[in-house]
Amino acid sequence: MARAKFRGLDKVEIQFLLTATALNLKKMAKMIDAKR
């Protein structure tokens, strides 16, 4: 939470969810690319 861009637990939670989603999308893209 010390490095969060926004203040407040709600905003930190949103940032966490968006970051996790972005990382999962990158993982999925690598997996799809590896199958080709």
N, CA, C, O and CB atoms as a CASP TS submission, in Angstrom:
PFRMAT TS
TARGET T0000
AUTHOR 0000-0000-0000
METHOD Language model
MODEL 1
PARENT N/A
ATOM      1  N   MET     1       0.823  -1.188   0.000  1.00  0.00           N
ATOM      2  CA  MET     1       0.000   0.000   0.000  1.00  0.00           C
ATOM      3  C   MET     1       0.869   1.255   0.000  1.00  0.00           C
ATOM      4  O   MET     1       0.404   2.328  -0.385  1.00  0.00           O
ATOM      5  CB  MET     1      -0.937  -0.004   1.203  1.00  0.00           C
ATOM      6  N   ALA     2       2.106   1.133   0.421  1.00  0.00           N
ATOM      7  CA  ALA     2       2.983   2.301   0.474  1.00  0.00           C
ATOM      8  C   ALA     2       3.293   2.836  -0.918  1.00  0.00           C
ATOM      9  O   ALA     2       3.561   4.027  -1.079  1.00  0.00           O
ATOM     10  CB  ALA     2       4.277   1.954   1.195  1.00  0.00           C
ATOM     11  N   ARG     3       3.258   1.964  -1.929  1.00  0.00           N
ATOM     12  CA  ARG     3       3.583   2.383  -3.292  1.00  0.00           C
ATOM     13  C   ARG     3       2.345   2.587  -4.152  1.00  0.00           C
ATOM     14  O   ARG     3       2.458   2.777  -5.363  1.00  0.00           O
ATOM     15  CB  ARG     3       4.485   1.366  -3.943  1.00  0.00           C
ATOM     16  N   ALA     4       1.183   2.550  -3.551  1.00  0.00           N
ATOM     17  CA  ALA     4      -0.056   2.708  -4.321  1.00  0.00           C
ATOM     18  C   ALA     4      -0.138   4.114  -4.899  1.00  0.00           C
ATOM     19  O   ALA     4       0.266   5.095  -4.275  1.00  0.00           O
ATOM     20  CB  ALA     4      -1.293   2.417  -3.439  1.00  0.00           C
ATOM     21  N   LYS     5      -0.668   4.177  -6.097  1.00  0.00           N
ATOM     22  CA  LYS     5      -0.790   5.461  -6.785  1.00  0.00           C
ATOM     23  C   LYS     5      -1.884   6.324  -6.139  1.00  0.00           C
ATOM     24  O   LYS     5      -1.780   7.549  -6.094  1.00  0.00           O
ATOM     25  CB  LYS     5      -1.097   5.241  -8.281  1.00  0.00           C
ATOM     26  N   PHE     6      -2.920   5.664  -5.648  1.00  0.00           N
ATOM     27  CA  PHE     6      -4.053   6.378  -5.059  1.00  0.00           C
ATOM     28  C   PHE     6      -4.127   6.104  -3.566  1.00  0.00           C
ATOM     29  O   PHE     6      -3.582   5.112  -3.082  1.00  0.00           O
ATOM     30  CB  PHE     6      -5.373   5.972  -5.744  1.00  0.00           C
ATOM     31  N   ARG     7      -4.798   6.981  -2.840  1.00  0.00           N
ATOM     32  CA  ARG     7      -4.935   6.804  -1.399  1.00  0.00           C
ATOM     33  C   ARG     7      -6.302   6.220  -1.071  1.00  0.00           C
ATOM     34  O   ARG     7      -7.270   6.430  -1.802  1.00  0.00           O
ATOM     35  CB  ARG     7      -4.731   8.142  -0.664  1.00  0.00           C
ATOM     36  N   GLY     8      -6.369   5.501   0.011  1.00  0.00           N
ATOM     37  CA  GLY     8      -7.625   4.915   0.454  1.00  0.00           C
ATOM     38  C   GLY     8      -7.700   3.441   0.080  1.00  0.00           C
ATOM     39  O   GLY     8      -7.233   3.032  -0.982  1.00  0.00           O
ATOM     40  N   LEU     9      -8.293   2.653   0.964  1.00  0.00           N
ATOM     41  CA  LEU     9      -8.334   1.210   0.750  1.00  0.00           C
ATOM     42  C   LEU     9      -9.112   0.830  -0.499  1.00  0.00           C
ATOM     43  O   LEU     9      -8.710  -0.079  -1.225  1.00  0.00           O
ATOM     44  CB  LEU     9      -8.941   0.529   1.949  1.00  0.00           C
ATOM     45  N   ASP    10     -10.222   1.516  -0.757  1.00  0.00           N
ATOM     46  CA  ASP    10     -11.027   1.196  -1.941  1.00  0.00           C
ATOM     47  C   ASP    10     -10.225   1.402  -3.212  1.00  0.00           C
ATOM     48  O   ASP    10     -10.245   0.558  -4.108  1.00  0.00           O
ATOM     49  CB  ASP    10     -12.297   2.053  -1.979  1.00  0.00           C
ATOM     50  N   LYS    11      -9.527   2.509  -3.292  1.00  0.00           N
ATOM     51  CA  LYS    11      -8.755   2.820  -4.494  1.00  0.00           C
ATOM     52  C   LYS    11      -7.551   1.895  -4.635  1.00  0.00           C
ATOM     53  O   LYS    11      -7.175   1.528  -5.748  1.00  0.00           O
ATOM     54  CB  LYS    11      -8.294   4.277  -4.466  1.00  0.00           C
ATOM     55  N   VAL    12      -6.951   1.520  -3.521  1.00  0.00           N
ATOM     56  CA  VAL    12      -5.825   0.584  -3.561  1.00  0.00           C
ATOM     57  C   VAL    12      -6.317  -0.781  -4.042  1.00  0.00           C
ATOM     58  O   VAL    12      -5.633  -1.462  -4.806  1.00  0.00           O
ATOM     59  CB  VAL    12      -5.150   0.463  -2.161  1.00  0.00           C
ATOM     60  N   GLU    13      -7.503  -1.171  -3.589  1.00  0.00           N
ATOM     61  CA  GLU    13      -8.067  -2.452  -4.024  1.00  0.00           C
ATOM     62  C   GLU    13      -8.335  -2.443  -5.530  1.00  0.00           C
ATOM     63  O   GLU    13      -8.057  -3.427  -6.215  1.00  0.00           O
ATOM     64  CB  GLU    13      -9.367  -2.758  -3.254  1.00  0.00           C
ATOM     65  N   ILE    14      -8.869  -1.345  -6.041  1.00  0.00           N
ATOM     66  CA  ILE    14      -9.116  -1.222  -7.479  1.00  0.00           C
ATOM     67  C   ILE    14      -7.800  -1.316  -8.241  1.00  0.00           C
ATOM     68  O   ILE    14      -7.714  -2.009  -9.255  1.00  0.00           O
ATOM     69  CB  ILE    14      -9.833   0.110  -7.802  1.00  0.00           C
ATOM     70  N   GLN    15      -6.780  -0.620  -7.754  1.00  0.00           N
ATOM     71  CA  GLN    15      -5.474  -0.662  -8.416  1.00  0.00           C
ATOM     72  C   GLN    15      -4.922  -2.085  -8.410  1.00  0.00           C
ATOM     73  O   GLN    15      -4.368  -2.546  -9.408  1.00  0.00           O
ATOM     74  CB  GLN    15      -4.480   0.301  -7.724  1.00  0.00           C
ATOM     75  N   PHE    16      -5.076  -2.779  -7.283  1.00  0.00           N
ATOM     76  CA  PHE    16      -4.602  -4.159  -7.187  1.00  0.00           C
ATOM     77  C   PHE    16      -5.306  -5.052  -8.207  1.00  0.00           C
ATOM     78  O   PHE    16      -4.663  -5.852  -8.886  1.00  0.00           O
ATOM     79  CB  PHE    16      -4.821  -4.703  -5.768  1.00  0.00           C
ATOM     80  N   LEU    17      -6.630  -4.913  -8.312  1.00  0.00           N
ATOM     81  CA  LEU    17      -7.390  -5.743  -9.243  1.00  0.00           C
ATOM     82  C   LEU    17      -7.004  -5.457 -10.693  1.00  0.00           C
ATOM     83  O   LEU    17      -6.878  -6.380 -11.498  1.00  0.00           O
ATOM     84  CB  LEU    17      -8.887  -5.518  -9.047  1.00  0.00           C
ATOM     85  N   LEU    18      -6.818  -4.189 -11.023  1.00  0.00           N
ATOM     86  CA  LEU    18      -6.422  -3.835 -12.387  1.00  0.00           C
ATOM     87  C   LEU    18      -5.026  -4.366 -12.714  1.00  0.00           C
ATOM     88  O   LEU    18      -4.779  -4.843 -13.822  1.00  0.00           O
ATOM     89  CB  LEU    18      -6.462  -2.312 -12.574  1.00  0.00           C
ATOM     90  N   THR    19      -4.121  -4.280 -11.746  1.00  0.00           N
ATOM     91  CA  THR    19      -2.763  -4.784 -11.953  1.00  0.00           C
ATOM     92  C   THR    19      -2.780  -6.299 -12.146  1.00  0.00           C
ATOM     93  O   THR    19      -2.119  -6.824 -13.042  1.00  0.00           O
ATOM     94  CB  THR    19      -1.857  -4.407 -10.762  1.00  0.00           C
ATOM     95  N   ALA    20      -3.538  -6.996 -11.303  1.00  0.00           N
ATOM     96  CA  ALA    20      -3.629  -8.453 -11.417  1.00  0.00           C
ATOM     97  C   ALA    20      -4.238  -8.853 -12.755  1.00  0.00           C
ATOM     98  O   ALA    20      -3.793  -9.818 -13.376  1.00  0.00           O
ATOM     99  CB  ALA    20      -4.461  -9.034 -10.263  1.00  0.00           C
ATOM    100  N   THR    21      -5.251  -8.117 -13.201  1.00  0.00           N
ATOM    101  CA  THR    21      -5.881  -8.404 -14.488  1.00  0.00           C
ATOM    102  C   THR    21      -4.886  -8.218 -15.626  1.00  0.00           C
ATOM    103  O   THR    21      -4.817  -9.043 -16.537  1.00  0.00           O
ATOM    104  CB  THR    21      -7.105  -7.505 -14.701  1.00  0.00           C
ATOM    105  N   ALA    22      -4.126  -7.145 -15.573  1.00  0.00           N
ATOM    106  CA  ALA    22      -3.137  -6.886 -16.620  1.00  0.00           C
ATOM    107  C   ALA    22      -2.088  -7.998 -16.664  1.00  0.00           C
ATOM    108  O   ALA    22      -1.700  -8.442 -17.745  1.00  0.00           O
ATOM    109  CB  ALA    22      -2.457  -5.522 -16.391  1.00  0.00           C
ATOM    110  N   LEU    23      -1.634  -8.444 -15.508  1.00  0.00           N
ATOM    111  CA  LEU    23      -0.633  -9.510 -15.474  1.00  0.00           C
ATOM    112  C   LEU    23      -1.204 -10.815 -16.016  1.00  0.00           C
ATOM    113  O   LEU    23      -0.515 -11.548 -16.724  1.00  0.00           O
ATOM    114  CB  LEU    23      -0.118  -9.715 -14.047  1.00  0.00           C
ATOM    115  N   ASN    24      -2.467 -11.110 -15.685  1.00  0.00           N
ATOM    116  CA  ASN    24      -3.098 -12.323 -16.194  1.00  0.00           C
ATOM    117  C   ASN    24      -3.261 -12.265 -17.706  1.00  0.00           C
ATOM    118  O   ASN    24      -3.077 -13.274 -18.387  1.00  0.00           O
ATOM    119  CB  ASN    24      -4.454 -12.535 -15.530  1.00  0.00           C
ATOM    120  N   LEU    25      -3.605 -11.094 -18.238  1.00  0.00           N
ATOM    121  CA  LEU    25      -3.742 -10.948 -19.687  1.00  0.00           C
ATOM    122  C   LEU    25      -2.404 -11.173 -20.388  1.00  0.00           C
ATOM    123  O   LEU    25      -2.347 -11.794 -21.449  1.00  0.00           O
ATOM    124  CB  LEU    25      -4.293  -9.558 -20.035  1.00  0.00           C
ATOM    125  N   LYS    26      -1.329 -10.663 -19.786  1.00  0.00           N
ATOM    126  CA  LYS    26      -0.001 -10.872 -20.365  1.00  0.00           C
ATOM    127  C   LYS    26       0.354 -12.362 -20.362  1.00  0.00           C
ATOM    128  O   LYS    26       0.909 -12.879 -21.331  1.00  0.00           O
ATOM    129  CB  LYS    26       1.066 -10.063 -19.587  1.00  0.00           C
ATOM    130  N   LYS    27       0.024 -13.046 -19.255  1.00  0.00           N
ATOM    131  CA  LYS    27       0.283 -14.478 -19.158  1.00  0.00           C
ATOM    132  C   LYS    27      -0.498 -15.251 -20.215  1.00  0.00           C
ATOM    133  O   LYS    27       0.030 -16.157 -20.861  1.00  0.00           O
ATOM    134  CB  LYS    27      -0.074 -14.989 -17.762  1.00  0.00           C
ATOM    135  N   MET    28      -1.770 -14.875 -20.378  1.00  0.00           N
ATOM    136  CA  MET    28      -2.611 -15.544 -21.369  1.00  0.00           C
ATOM    137  C   MET    28      -2.060 -15.340 -22.776  1.00  0.00           C
ATOM    138  O   MET    28      -2.048 -16.274 -23.579  1.00  0.00           O
ATOM    139  CB  MET    28      -4.053 -15.028 -21.285  1.00  0.00           C
ATOM    140  N   ALA    29      -1.611 -14.141 -23.076  1.00  0.00           N
ATOM    141  CA  ALA    29      -1.063 -13.852 -24.401  1.00  0.00           C
ATOM    142  C   ALA    29       0.181 -14.698 -24.661  1.00  0.00           C
ATOM    143  O   ALA    29       0.367 -15.202 -25.769  1.00  0.00           O
ATOM    144  CB  ALA    29      -0.728 -12.354 -24.533  1.00  0.00           C
ATOM    145  N   LYS    30       1.024 -14.854 -23.659  1.00  0.00           N
ATOM    146  CA  LYS    30       2.223 -15.679 -23.820  1.00  0.00           C
ATOM    147  C   LYS    30       1.854 -17.148 -24.034  1.00  0.00           C
ATOM    148  O   LYS    30       2.479 -17.836 -24.841  1.00  0.00           O
ATOM    149  CB  LYS    30       3.137 -15.539 -22.592  1.00  0.00           C
ATOM    150  N   MET    31       0.837 -17.625 -23.310  1.00  0.00           N
ATOM    151  CA  MET    31       0.414 -19.015 -23.452  1.00  0.00           C
ATOM    152  C   MET    31      -0.157 -19.272 -24.845  1.00  0.00           C
ATOM    153  O   MET    31       0.133 -20.300 -25.457  1.00  0.00           O
ATOM    154  CB  MET    31      -0.624 -19.370 -22.380  1.00  0.00           C
ATOM    155  N   ILE    32      -0.960 -18.347 -25.343  1.00  0.00           N
ATOM    156  CA  ILE    32      -1.553 -18.494 -26.671  1.00  0.00           C
ATOM    157  C   ILE    32      -0.457 -18.467 -27.731  1.00  0.00           C
ATOM    158  O   ILE    32      -0.482 -19.245 -28.685  1.00  0.00           O
ATOM    159  CB  ILE    32      -2.594 -17.376 -26.938  1.00  0.00           C
ATOM    160  N   ASP    33       0.497 -17.571 -27.555  1.00  0.00           N
ATOM    161  CA  ASP    33       1.599 -17.461 -28.513  1.00  0.00           C
ATOM    162  C   ASP    33       2.460 -18.728 -28.504  1.00  0.00           C
ATOM    163  O   ASP    33       2.953 -19.149 -29.551  1.00  0.00           O
ATOM    164  CB  ASP    33       2.466 -16.227 -28.194  1.00  0.00           C
ATOM    165  N   ALA    34       2.639 -19.326 -27.346  1.00  0.00           N
ATOM    166  CA  ALA    34       3.464 -20.526 -27.229  1.00  0.00           C
ATOM    167  C   ALA    34       2.802 -21.724 -27.913  1.00  0.00           C
ATOM    168  O   ALA    34       3.495 -22.625 -28.384  1.00  0.00           O
ATOM    169  CB  ALA    34       3.730 -20.845 -25.753  1.00  0.00           C
ATOM    170  N   LYS    35       1.482 -21.741 -27.972  1.00  0.00           N
ATOM    171  CA  LYS    35       0.769 -22.858 -28.593  1.00  0.00           C
ATOM    172  C   LYS    35       0.886 -22.829 -30.111  1.00  0.00           C
ATOM    173  O   LYS    35       0.701 -23.859 -30.760  1.00  0.00           O
ATOM    174  CB  LYS    35      -0.697 -22.836 -28.188  1.00  0.00           C
ATOM    175  N   ARG    36       1.183 -21.691 -30.680  1.00  0.00           N
ATOM    176  CA  ARG    36       1.257 -21.580 -32.146  1.00  0.00           C
ATOM    177  C   ARG    36       2.522 -22.143 -32.693  1.00  0.00           C
ATOM    178  O   ARG    36       2.733 -22.124 -33.905  1.00  0.00           O
ATOM    179  CB  ARG    36       1.132 -20.156 -32.577  1.00  0.00           C
TER
END
